[in-house]
Amino acid sequence: MLLALVLVAVAEEQRVVYDVFIGKEDVGDRELAIRYLPRDDGERRVISLVSTATTPLGAMSARASAQSGPRGASFTTSQKLGESLSQVQGVLLPDGGWQIVRSDATGVYESTLSAEQVRMTTLDVYDPGRARLLTVPGRIHLLVAETAEMADGNLLAPEEVSVKIDGKTITATRCTIEEDGEKFNFYFDAEMVLLRSDFYLYGAQITTKVRTLPEPRNYGTIEAIASPGAGIKEAEL
């Protein structure tokens, strides 16, 4: 019991609020909490995500959580889309593969994916440690935690860009997945906290933008990545 109390005392929590857009229309919001837990075998992070939005498929409300480990981050998501309820559980296996269980009104469905079939999940983009996987160019297999579907594409080399947030200009890292002529962008600050994402989900291109600049960490650090690319480009978030 004493050990548990000590861990809670030194844990740090970082909170970020996002606005959700379809095109230029503000359709909802998303609240992120990242809890940093120091461990003997390295830092662990617990990710909690609460989202609400109006989508072409109906009103959406969702909750998701993930806990990082040395190899990946098991997760649980639950959502209501229109009148439909569903839940997805992803358990990371010892060999690096995944056991996926999806349940909805039609039944329960189980599947197993190998480590080669999944590079990361959509919840990993909210984890400052796991999000660094997006900085390594090459073919990427992204497990969509909300639906248990796969999104594959080519991950381009990260770029350093200038972005404006709440009237302030900062330097960010833009990571891009490209497939069939479409591009999905993810913007991160120096600590790899997500600032913006553009991703196809719920029947539309969903853009998530941070409302205000995330507060810097005050316990420990996450190493900033070196972003290749010529010069600094400017982007408006």
FIVO-417527 format. One record per residue: x, y, z of N, C-alpha, C in turn. Coordinates in steps of 0.02 Angstrom, whole numbers. Example, Ala and Ser with C-alpha at 12.3 -4.5 7.8 and 13.67 -1.06 7.14 Angstrom:
# residues 2
+--------+--------+--------+--------+--------+--------+--------+--------+--------+
!    npx !    npy !    npz !   capx !   capy !   capz !    cpx !    cpy !    cpz !
+--------+--------+--------+--------+--------+--------+--------+--------+--------+
!    660 !   -284 !    390 !    615 !   -225 !    390 !    660 !   -165 !    390 !
!    642 !   -112 !    354 !    684 !    -53 !    357 !    645 !      2 !    394 !
+--------+--------+--------+--------+--------+--------+--------+--------+--------+
***
This chain:
# residues 237
+--------+--------+--------+--------+--------+--------+--------+--------+--------+
!    npx !    npy !    npz !   capx !   capy !   capz !    cpx !    cpy !    cpz !
+--------+--------+--------+--------+--------+--------+--------+--------+--------+
!     42 !    -60 !      0 !      0 !      0 !      0 !     44 !     63 !      0 !
!     97 !     62 !     39 !    141 !    120 !     42 !    171 !    135 !    -26 !
!    192 !     82 !    -63 !    221 !     92 !   -129 !    171 !    125 !   -176 !
!    109 !    103 !   -174 !     57 !    132 !   -216 !     48 !    206 !   -202 !
!     49 !    223 !   -138 !     41 !    293 !   -119 !     99 !    336 !   -145 !
!    159 !    309 !   -143 !    217 !    346 !   -168 !    211 !    358 !   -242 !
!    189 !    307 !   -281 !    182 !    315 !   -353 !    131 !    368 !   -370 !
!     76 !    369 !   -334 !     25 !    419 !   -347 !     52 !    489 !   -332 !
!     92 !    495 !   -280 !    117 !    560 !   -260 !    162 !    591 !   -313 !
!    201 !    550 !   -350 !    248 !    579 !   -397 !    221 !    578 !   -469 !
!    163 !    548 !   -479 !    134 !    546 !   -546 !    115 !    617 !   -568 !
!    126 !    630 !   -632 !    108 !    695 !   -660 !     52 !    685 !   -710 !
!      6 !    732 !   -714 !    -49 !    727 !   -762 !    -50 !    790 !   -805 !
!    -57 !    779 !   -869 !    -60 !    833 !   -918 !   -128 !    830 !   -953 !
!   -162 !    887 !   -957 !   -228 !    888 !   -988 !   -228 !    935 !  -1048 !
!   -261 !    913 !  -1102 !   -265 !    951 !  -1164 !   -337 !    948 !  -1190 !
!   -362 !   1005 !  -1214 !   -430 !   1008 !  -1242 !   -425 !   1025 !  -1316 !
!   -464 !    988 !  -1356 !   -464 !    998 !  -1428 !   -535 !   1016 !  -1452 !
!   -538 !   1055 !  -1506 !   -600 !   1065 !  -1543 !   -601 !   1018 !  -1603 !
!   -659 !    991 !  -1619 !   -666 !    944 !  -1674 !   -703 !    978 !  -1731 !
!   -676 !    973 !  -1792 !   -704 !   1006 !  -1850 !   -717 !    956 !  -1906 !
!   -769 !    969 !  -1944 !   -779 !    939 !  -2011 !   -780 !    997 !  -2059 !
!   -728 !   1002 !  -2101 !   -720 !   1063 !  -2140 !   -706 !   1121 !  -2093 !
!   -743 !   1175 !  -2101 !   -734 !   1233 !  -2057 !   -785 !   1235 !  -2000 !
!   -828 !   1185 !  -1997 !   -881 !   1183 !  -1946 !   -857 !   1149 !  -1882 !
!   -864 !   1184 !  -1827 !   -847 !   1157 !  -1761 !   -904 !   1110 !  -1740 !
!   -889 !   1044 !  -1735 !   -942 !    995 !  -1723 !   -936 !    960 !  -1655 !
!   -884 !    977 !  -1616 !   -878 !    943 !  -1551 !   -813 !    959 !  -1516 !
!   -797 !    920 !  -1466 !   -734 !    930 !  -1430 !   -707 !    864 !  -1405 !
!   -645 !    866 !  -1385 !   -610 !    806 !  -1361 !   -565 !    827 !  -1304 !
!   -567 !    789 !  -1249 !   -526 !    804 !  -1190 !   -477 !    746 !  -1179 !
!   -414 !    763 !  -1174 !   -360 !    715 !  -1165 !   -327 !    723 !  -1098 !
!   -316 !    669 !  -1063 !   -277 !    669 !  -1002 !   -221 !    619 !  -1010 !
!   -159 !    641 !   -997 !   -100 !    597 !  -1000 !    -72 !    593 !   -929 !
!    -69 !    534 !   -902 !    -41 !    525 !   -835 !     26 !    490 !   -842 !
!     78 !    521 !   -816 !    146 !    494 !   -821 !    163 !    458 !   -756 !
!    181 !    395 !   -762 !    195 !    354 !   -704 !    267 !    330 !   -707 !
!    311 !    353 !   -662 !    380 !    327 !   -660 !    381 !    256 !   -635 !
!    419 !    213 !   -670 !    426 !    143 !   -651 !    500 !    124 !   -654 !
!    518 !     70 !   -621 !    587 !     48 !   -622 !    610 !     29 !   -692 !
!    563 !      5 !   -733 !    581 !    -16 !   -801 !    566 !     39 !   -853 !
!    557 !    100 !   -829 !    544 !    156 !   -875 !    476 !    187 !   -864 !
!    466 !    245 !   -892 !    404 !    282 !   -883 !    345 !    247 !   -917 !
!    289 !    244 !   -884 !    227 !    221 !   -913 !    180 !    280 !   -919 !
!    136 !    278 !   -969 !     88 !    331 !   -978 !     17 !    302 !   -985 !
!    -29 !    332 !   -950 !   -100 !    312 !   -954 !   -136 !    367 !   -992 !
!   -168 !    348 !  -1047 !   -202 !    395 !  -1091 !   -278 !    388 !  -1081 !
!   -312 !    444 !  -1069 !   -385 !    444 !  -1064 !   -411 !    496 !  -1113 !
!   -462 !    477 !  -1151 !   -488 !    520 !  -1203 !   -565 !    519 !  -1201 !
!   -596 !    578 !  -1198 !   -669 !    584 !  -1199 !   -688 !    630 !  -1257 !
!   -732 !    605 !  -1301 !   -748 !    642 !  -1362 !   -823 !    646 !  -1372 !
!   -846 !    703 !  -1398 !   -915 !    711 !  -1421 !   -914 !    750 !  -1486 !
!   -956 !    731 !  -1534 !   -957 !    766 !  -1598 !  -1021 !    747 !  -1635 !
!  -1041 !    791 !  -1681 !  -1095 !    777 !  -1728 !  -1064 !    758 !  -1794 !
!  -1078 !    697 !  -1818 !  -1046 !    672 !  -1878 !  -1099 !    654 !  -1931 !
!  -1078 !    641 !  -1993 !  -1127 !    620 !  -2044 !  -1163 !    555 !  -2027 !
!  -1134 !    515 !  -1981 !  -1165 !    452 !  -1961 !  -1208 !    459 !  -1898 !
!  -1212 !    520 !  -1872 !  -1252 !    532 !  -1812 !  -1210 !    562 !  -1756 !
!  -1243 !    577 !  -1700 !  -1208 !    604 !  -1642 !  -1161 !    551 !  -1614 !
!  -1101 !    572 !  -1597 !  -1050 !    525 !  -1572 !  -1028 !    546 !  -1503 !
!  -1024 !    499 !  -1457 !   -992 !    509 !  -1392 !   -949 !    448 !  -1379 !
!   -888 !    460 !  -1356 !   -841 !    404 !  -1349 !   -794 !    415 !  -1291 !
!   -772 !    360 !  -1263 !   -720 !    359 !  -1212 !   -668 !    308 !  -1232 !
!   -605 !    324 !  -1218 !   -551 !    278 !  -1235 !   -497 !    284 !  -1182 !
!   -462 !    229 !  -1171 !   -406 !    230 !  -1125 !   -353 !    181 !  -1149 !
!   -290 !    197 !  -1135 !   -235 !    153 !  -1154 !   -180 !    161 !  -1102 !
!   -143 !    107 !  -1091 !    -86 !    109 !  -1046 !    -25 !     83 !  -1082 !
!     27 !    123 !  -1086 !     86 !    104 !  -1123 !    128 !     53 !  -1084 !
!    163 !     11 !  -1123 !    211 !    -35 !  -1095 !    275 !    -32 !  -1135 !
!    323 !    -75 !  -1121 !    386 !    -73 !  -1158 !    378 !    -84 !  -1233 !
!    326 !   -122 !  -1254 !    318 !   -139 !  -1325 !    260 !   -103 !  -1357 !
!    211 !    -80 !  -1319 !    152 !    -50 !  -1349 !    103 !    -29 !  -1296 !
!     40 !    -17 !  -1316 !     -9 !      8 !  -1269 !    -76 !    -27 !  -1281 !
!    -95 !    -72 !  -1235 !   -161 !   -102 !  -1238 !   -214 !    -49 !  -1226 !
!   -274 !    -59 !  -1252 !   -324 !     -6 !  -1251 !   -395 !    -34 !  -1246 !
!   -440 !     11 !  -1226 !   -512 !     -2 !  -1227 !   -547 !     60 !  -1254 !
!   -593 !     52 !  -1300 !   -634 !    108 !  -1324 !   -707 !     88 !  -1321 !
!   -749 !    135 !  -1304 !   -822 !    124 !  -1306 !   -853 !    187 !  -1336 !
!   -904 !    177 !  -1377 !   -934 !    235 !  -1410 !  -1007 !    223 !  -1426 !
!  -1043 !    279 !  -1431 !  -1112 !    279 !  -1455 !  -1113 !    322 !  -1517 !
!  -1133 !    293 !  -1573 !  -1137 !    327 !  -1637 !  -1208 !    322 !  -1662 !
!  -1245 !    378 !  -1659 !  -1316 !    375 !  -1672 !  -1348 !    335 !  -1617 !
!  -1383 !    281 !  -1635 !  -1413 !    237 !  -1585 !  -1373 !    173 !  -1575 !
!  -1314 !    168 !  -1606 !  -1274 !    108 !  -1602 !  -1220 !    113 !  -1549 !
!  -1214 !     61 !  -1508 !  -1163 !     57 !  -1457 !  -1111 !      5 !  -1477 !
!  -1048 !     19 !  -1463 !   -996 !    -30 !  -1479 !   -937 !    -21 !  -1431 !
!   -897 !    -74 !  -1426 !   -838 !    -72 !  -1384 !   -782 !   -112 !  -1418 !
!   -722 !    -88 !  -1413 !   -664 !   -123 !  -1440 !   -611 !   -129 !  -1385 !
!   -584 !   -189 !  -1378 !   -529 !   -200 !  -1332 !   -470 !   -228 !  -1371 !
!   -412 !   -197 !  -1361 !   -351 !   -221 !  -1393 !   -300 !   -239 !  -1340 !
!   -280 !   -302 !  -1339 !   -232 !   -327 !  -1290 !   -167 !   -345 !  -1326 !
!   -113 !   -314 !  -1304 !    -48 !   -328 !  -1333 !    -22 !   -394 !  -1307 !
!     -4 !   -439 !  -1352 !     19 !   -506 !  -1334 !     95 !   -507 !  -1323 !
!    121 !   -557 !  -1288 !    193 !   -560 !  -1273 !    237 !   -559 !  -1336 !
!    211 !   -586 !  -1393 !    251 !   -588 !  -1454 !    245 !   -524 !  -1495 !
!    211 !   -473 !  -1468 !    203 !   -410 !  -1503 !    141 !   -406 !  -1546 !
!    105 !   -462 !  -1551 !     42 !   -462 !  -1589 !    -15 !   -434 !  -1547 !
!    -75 !   -436 !  -1575 !   -133 !   -407 !  -1541 !   -192 !   -456 !  -1540 !
!   -227 !   -458 !  -1484 !   -291 !   -492 !  -1479 !   -345 !   -438 !  -1478 !
!   -389 !   -438 !  -1527 !   -440 !   -386 !  -1534 !   -509 !   -416 !  -1522 !
!   -548 !   -384 !  -1479 !   -617 !   -404 !  -1467 !   -662 !   -344 !  -1479 !
!   -708 !   -351 !  -1527 !   -756 !   -298 !  -1541 !   -826 !   -323 !  -1528 !
!   -866 !   -284 !  -1491 !   -935 !   -303 !  -1476 !   -982 !   -247 !  -1495 !
!  -1039 !   -266 !  -1523 !  -1092 !   -218 !  -1538 !  -1159 !   -255 !  -1536 !
!  -1212 !   -225 !  -1562 !  -1278 !   -255 !  -1557 !  -1284 !   -320 !  -1595 !
!  -1239 !   -333 !  -1643 !  -1243 !   -393 !  -1683 !  -1204 !   -452 !  -1654 !
!  -1161 !   -438 !  -1605 !  -1124 !   -493 !  -1575 !  -1055 !   -473 !  -1553 !
!  -1015 !   -523 !  -1537 !   -946 !   -513 !  -1515 !   -899 !   -545 !  -1566 !
!   -848 !   -508 !  -1586 !   -803 !   -532 !  -1638 !   -731 !   -528 !  -1613 !
!   -694 !   -583 !  -1622 !   -625 !   -586 !  -1600 !   -579 !   -597 !  -1659 !
!   -520 !   -569 !  -1655 !   -470 !   -579 !  -1707 !   -400 !   -571 !  -1676 !
!   -351 !   -599 !  -1710 !   -282 !   -594 !  -1688 !   -240 !   -565 !  -1745 !
!   -200 !   -515 !  -1729 !   -157 !   -483 !  -1778 !    -84 !   -491 !  -1757 !
!    -40 !   -502 !  -1806 !     30 !   -511 !  -1790 !     64 !   -444 !  -1780 !
!    124 !   -444 !  -1752 !    161 !   -383 !  -1742 !    176 !   -347 !  -1808 !
!    184 !   -386 !  -1862 !    197 !   -357 !  -1927 !    135 !   -322 !  -1956 !
!     76 !   -342 !  -1933 !     14 !   -313 !  -1959 !     -5 !   -247 !  -1926 !
!     23 !   -232 !  -1868 !      6 !   -171 !  -1831 !     70 !   -137 !  -1809 !
!     79 !    -75 !  -1831 !    137 !    -36 !  -1808 !    118 !      6 !  -1748 !
!     57 !     33 !  -1748 !     33 !     74 !  -1692 !    -42 !     80 !  -1698 !
!    -74 !    110 !  -1647 !   -146 !    121 !  -1648 !   -161 !    196 !  -1650 !
!   -224 !    212 !  -1663 !   -243 !    283 !  -1666 !   -238 !    316 !  -1598 !
!   -240 !    278 !  -1544 !   -231 !    307 !  -1478 !   -158 !    324 !  -1465 !
!   -112 !    291 !  -1500 !    -41 !    305 !  -1491 !    -22 !    376 !  -1510 !
!    -60 !    407 !  -1555 !    -43 !    475 !  -1576 !    -53 !    524 !  -1518 !
!    -91 !    504 !  -1466 !   -101 !    546 !  -1408 !    -50 !    531 !  -1352 !
!     -8 !    482 !  -1363 !     43 !    462 !  -1314 !    110 !    491 !  -1337 !
!    138 !    539 !  -1299 !    200 !    571 !  -1322 !    258 !    523 !  -1333 !
!    258 !    466 !  -1298 !    310 !    416 !  -1309 !    298 !    375 !  -1371 !
!    238 !    350 !  -1380 !    220 !    307 !  -1437 !    214 !    346 !  -1502 !
!    197 !    410 !  -1498 !    187 !    451 !  -1559 !    250 !    457 !  -1599 !
!    308 !    445 !  -1569 !    371 !    451 !  -1605 !    376 !    400 !  -1662 !
!    335 !    347 !  -1659 !    334 !    299 !  -1714 !    316 !    331 !  -1780 !
!    280 !    387 !  -1777 !    260 !    422 !  -1838 !    318 !    460 !  -1870 !
!    374 !    464 !  -1836 !    431 !    501 !  -1864 !    478 !    456 !  -1904 !
!    461 !    392 !  -1908 !    503 !    344 !  -1945 !    470 !    329 !  -2012 !
!    495 !    354 !  -2068 !    462 !    345 !  -2133 !    459 !    271 !  -2152 !
!    409 !    256 !  -2195 !    401 !    187 !  -2220 !    328 !    168 !  -2221 !
!    315 !    106 !  -2237 !    247 !     81 !  -2238 !    221 !     75 !  -2167 !
!    159 !     98 !  -2155 !    131 !     96 !  -2088 !     64 !     61 !  -2089 !
!     52 !     22 !  -2038 !    -12 !    -13 !  -2028 !    -40 !     13 !  -1962 !
!    -94 !     51 !  -1968 !   -123 !     86 !  -1910 !   -188 !     53 !  -1890 !
!   -191 !     29 !  -1829 !   -252 !     -2 !  -1802 !   -297 !     53 !  -1776 !
!   -357 !     59 !  -1804 !   -404 !    111 !  -1783 !   -440 !     85 !  -1720 !
!   -421 !    113 !  -1663 !   -446 !     88 !  -1599 !   -521 !     95 !  -1592 !
!   -550 !    145 !  -1625 !   -622 !    158 !  -1618 !   -665 !    106 !  -1654 !
!   -638 !     74 !  -1707 !   -678 !     29 !  -1748 !   -647 !    -40 !  -1757 !
!   -584 !    -50 !  -1737 !   -546 !   -112 !  -1748 !   -530 !   -123 !  -1821 !
!   -536 !    -72 !  -1863 !   -516 !    -77 !  -1933 !   -443 !    -58 !  -1941 !
!   -415 !    -73 !  -1999 !   -346 !    -56 !  -2014 !   -343 !      0 !  -2065 !
!   -296 !     46 !  -2056 !   -282 !    100 !  -2103 !   -208 !     95 !  -2122 !
!   -196 !     80 !  -2186 !   -127 !     72 !  -2209 !   -107 !    130 !  -2253 !
!    -43 !    145 !  -2255 !    -20 !    200 !  -2296 !     56 !    206 !  -2294 !
!     81 !    255 !  -2330 !    153 !    270 !  -2330 !    166 !    329 !  -2284 !
!    209 !    319 !  -2235 !    226 !    371 !  -2188 !    285 !    411 !  -2216 !
!    273 !    475 !  -2228 !    324 !    518 !  -2256 !    372 !    543 !  -2202 !
!    430 !    569 !  -2224 !    478 !    596 !  -2177 !    447 !    656 !  -2141 !
!    456 !    663 !  -2075 !    427 !    719 !  -2038 !    456 !    785 !  -2061 !
!    415 !    838 !  -2054 !    436 !    905 !  -2073 !    430 !    952 !  -2014 !
!    474 !    999 !  -2010 !    470 !   1051 !  -1959 !    432 !   1110 !  -1989 !
!    378 !   1131 !  -1956 !    336 !   1185 !  -1981 !    322 !   1235 !  -1924 !
!    303 !   1295 !  -1944 !    279 !   1345 !  -1896 !    204 !   1344 !  -1896 !
!    174 !   1342 !  -1837 !    101 !   1341 !  -1832 !     78 !   1395 !  -1784 !
!     17 !   1420 !  -1795 !    -13 !   1470 !  -1751 !    -67 !   1438 !  -1709 !
!    -61 !   1446 !  -1643 !   -110 !   1420 !  -1596 !   -128 !   1474 !  -1547 !
!   -192 !   1490 !  -1544 !   -215 !   1540 !  -1496 !   -175 !   1604 !  -1501 !
!   -159 !   1624 !  -1564 !   -123 !   1686 !  -1576 !    -48 !   1683 !  -1568 !
!    -21 !   1623 !  -1551 !     51 !   1616 !  -1542 !     79 !   1571 !  -1596 !
!    140 !   1587 !  -1619 !    173 !   1547 !  -1670 !    227 !   1504 !  -1636 !
!    224 !   1438 !  -1649 !    273 !   1392 !  -1621 !    298 !   1346 !  -1676 !
!    353 !   1312 !  -1663 !    379 !   1263 !  -1709 !    350 !   1194 !  -1692 !
!    325 !   1159 !  -1742 !    294 !   1094 !  -1732 !    323 !   1044 !  -1781 !
!    313 !    981 !  -1767 !    332 !    927 !  -1812 !    269 !    900 !  -1845 !
!    269 !    899 !  -1912 !    212 !    872 !  -1950 !    230 !    803 !  -1977 !
!    190 !    754 !  -1960 !    197 !    686 !  -1985 !    139 !    671 !  -2031 !
!    152 !    642 !  -2089 !    101 !    633 !  -2140 !     98 !    561 !  -2164 !
!     37 !    534 !  -2165 !     23 !    469 !  -2195 !    -11 !    481 !  -2262 !
!     15 !    450 !  -2315 !    -12 !    461 !  -2382 !    -35 !    394 !  -2411 !
!    -94 !    394 !  -2441 !   -121 !    334 !  -2472 !   -174 !    353 !  -2523 !
!   -166 !    326 !  -2584 !   -214 !    338 !  -2638 !   -227 !    412 !  -2650 !
!   -174 !    452 !  -2648 !   -180 !    523 !  -2661 !   -206 !    565 !  -2604 !
!   -224 !    533 !  -2548 !   -248 !    570 !  -2489 !   -193 !    574 !  -2437 !
!   -193 !    629 !  -2399 !   -144 !    639 !  -2347 !   -178 !    650 !  -2280 !
!   -152 !    617 !  -2229 !   -177 !    626 !  -2160 !   -119 !    653 !  -2119 !
!   -129 !    712 !  -2090 !    -75 !    748 !  -2056 !    -84 !    746 !  -1980 !
!    -27 !    743 !  -1945 !    -26 !    746 !  -1873 !     29 !    795 !  -1853 !
!     11 !    844 !  -1811 !     58 !    896 !  -1790 !     72 !    888 !  -1715 !
!    137 !    893 !  -1697 !    158 !    883 !  -1627 !    202 !    940 !  -1604 !
!    201 !    954 !  -1538 !    247 !   1003 !  -1511 !    314 !    969 !  -1496 !
!    359 !   1005 !  -1464 !    426 !    979 !  -1452 !    427 !    918 !  -1407 !
!    375 !    909 !  -1366 !    372 !    851 !  -1322 !    329 !    795 !  -1351 !
!    310 !    803 !  -1416 !    268 !    755 !  -1451 !    198 !    749 !  -1422 !
!    172 !    805 !  -1396 !    101 !    810 !  -1378 !     64 !    831 !  -1441 !
!     10 !    796 !  -1457 !    -27 !    810 !  -1518 !    -59 !    879 !  -1516 !
!    -48 !    918 !  -1570 !    -78 !    984 !  -1578 !   -137 !    982 !  -1626 !
!   -132 !    941 !  -1678 !   -185 !    937 !  -1728 !   -180 !    871 !  -1764 !
!   -238 !    845 !  -1785 !   -239 !    785 !  -1827 !   -293 !    793 !  -1880 !
!   -280 !    765 !  -1939 !   -328 !    762 !  -1994 !   -334 !    689 !  -2013 !
!   -392 !    659 !  -2000 !   -400 !    587 !  -2011 !   -471 !    571 !  -2031 !
!   -479 !    521 !  -2075 !   -546 !    502 !  -2099 !   -578 !    453 !  -2049 !
!   -635 !    473 !  -2022 !   -670 !    432 !  -1973 !   -742 !    455 !  -1970 !
!   -787 !    410 !  -1954 !   -858 !    425 !  -1947 !   -886 !    455 !  -2012 !
!   -863 !    431 !  -2069 !   -890 !    453 !  -2133 !   -869 !    522 !  -2155 !
!   -816 !    549 !  -2126 !   -794 !    617 !  -2144 !   -721 !    627 !  -2126 !
!   -692 !    679 !  -2155 !   -624 !    699 !  -2136 !   -630 !    739 !  -2070 !
!   -606 !    710 !  -2016 !   -612 !    740 !  -1950 !   -547 !    777 !  -1934 !
!   -552 !    841 !  -1917 !   -494 !    880 !  -1896 !   -500 !    896 !  -1822 !
!   -449 !    880 !  -1785 !   -446 !    894 !  -1713 !   -392 !    946 !  -1701 !
!   -410 !   1002 !  -1670 !   -362 !   1057 !  -1658 !   -359 !   1073 !  -1584 !
!   -298 !   1080 !  -1559 !   -290 !   1098 !  -1489 !   -318 !   1168 !  -1477 !
!   -352 !   1177 !  -1421 !   -384 !   1242 !  -1407 !   -334 !   1294 !  -1383 !
!   -290 !   1274 !  -1338 !   -236 !   1317 !  -1314 !   -172 !   1276 !  -1310 !
!   -115 !   1309 !  -1306 !    -52 !   1274 !  -1303 !    -49 !   1229 !  -1241 !
!    -27 !   1166 !  -1250 !    -21 !   1122 !  -1192 !     30 !   1149 !  -1142 !
!     16 !   1140 !  -1078 !     64 !   1160 !  -1027 !    124 !   1113 !  -1030 !
!    185 !   1139 !  -1023 !    245 !   1096 !  -1024 !    246 !   1050 !   -964 !
!    280 !    995 !   -971 !    287 !    948 !   -915 !    330 !    980 !   -860 !
!    314 !    960 !   -799 !    355 !    985 !   -743 !    386 !    927 !   -704 !
!    377 !    866 !   -729 !    410 !    809 !   -697 !    440 !    767 !   -753 !
!    506 !    763 !   -756 !    539 !    723 !   -807 !    534 !    757 !   -874 !
!    560 !    725 !   -926 !    559 !    752 !   -994 !    548 !    695 !  -1043 !
!    523 !    714 !  -1101 !    520 !    668 !  -1157 !    565 !    698 !  -1210 !
!    612 !    660 !  -1235 !    662 !    686 !  -1281 !    629 !    711 !  -1345 !
!    645 !    773 !  -1365 !    619 !    801 !  -1426 !    651 !    766 !  -1486 !
!    613 !    757 !  -1540 !    640 !    722 !  -1598 !    676 !    771 !  -1643 !
!    723 !    744 !  -1681 !    756 !    784 !  -1732 !    717 !    776 !  -1797 !
!    692 !    831 !  -1824 !    648 !    828 !  -1882 !    687 !    844 !  -1945 !
!    694 !    796 !  -1991 !    729 !    811 !  -2053 !    687 !    854 !  -2098 !
!    718 !    884 !  -2149 !    681 !    926 !  -2195 !    717 !    992 !  -2204 !
!    708 !   1021 !  -2263 !    742 !   1084 !  -2278 !    700 !   1142 !  -2257 !
!    726 !   1183 !  -2211 !    692 !   1244 !  -2191 !    631 !   1231 !  -2148 !
!    598 !   1285 !  -2129 !    538 !   1282 !  -2088 !    480 !   1309 !  -2128 !
!    426 !   1270 !  -2131 !    366 !   1292 !  -2167 !    316 !   1317 !  -2116 !
!    267 !   1356 !  -2140 !    218 !   1384 !  -2095 !    150 !   1354 !  -2110 !
!    113 !   1338 !  -2058 !     47 !   1310 !  -2067 !      0 !   1343 !  -2017 !
!    -62 !   1350 !  -2035 !   -112 !   1380 !  -1990 !   -154 !   1323 !  -1961 !
!   -153 !   1316 !  -1896 !   -193 !   1263 !  -1864 !   -266 !   1285 !  -1859 !
+--------+--------+--------+--------+--------+--------+--------+--------+--------+
***
